[in-house]
Each structure stands twice: as structure tokens, then as C-alpha cells.
């Protein structure tokens, strides 16, 4: 009688024959993790760029408001 420990992989049972399937799943999962990490990095980069654009727009709005107030102050001073 041959024990399971000394048997060939075909005779060792389902655990040994399922190792390639498990390995394939691990490889696919690792590839998916890498893809998700790349997606996350891209989204973070996009978010930083959008935040920078918003900050620049806020600064431009603040400058325009300042100029508007100065014009309004000059206009009301010239009317008196």
C-alpha cells in the first residue's frame, strides 16, 4: 500500500491538484491589487491637480474682488 505522502500528485488527492488553481488565483489577485494601486495613485494625482486649480481660481477671484472694491471705492469718491 502506498501512503499519501509518497504518492504521486495524481494520487495525493484534491489538495495537491488544486495548487495550480490556487496559484493562478493568487497571481490574478496580485495583478488586480497592482491595477487598483495604479488607479488609486492616478486618482490621487488628479485630485491634487484639481485642488491646485481650485486654489488658483480662488486666488483669482479674491484678486478680482479686491480690484472691484477698489474701483467701487474710487467711483464713489469721485462722485462726491
Rosetta blueprint (number, residue, H / E / L):
1 X L
2 X L
3 X L
4 X L
5 X L
6 X L
7 X L
8 X L
9 X L
10 X L
11 X L
12 X L
13 X L
14 X H
15 X H
16 X H
17 X H
18 X L
19 X H
20 X H
21 X H
22 X H
23 X H
24 X H
25 X H
26 X H
27 X H
28 X H
29 X H
30 X H
31 X H
32 X H
33 X H
34 X H
35 X H
36 X H
37 X H
38 X H
39 X H
40 X H
41 X H
42 X H
43 X H
44 X H
45 X H
46 X H
47 X H
48 X H
49 X H
50 X H
51 X H
52 X H
53 X H
54 X H
55 X H
56 X H
57 X H
58 X H
59 X H
60 X H
61 X H
62 X H
63 X H
64 X H
65 X H
66 X H
67 X H
68 X H
69 X H
70 X H
71 X H
72 X H
73 X H
74 X H
75 X H
76 X H
77 X H
78 X H
79 X H
80 X L
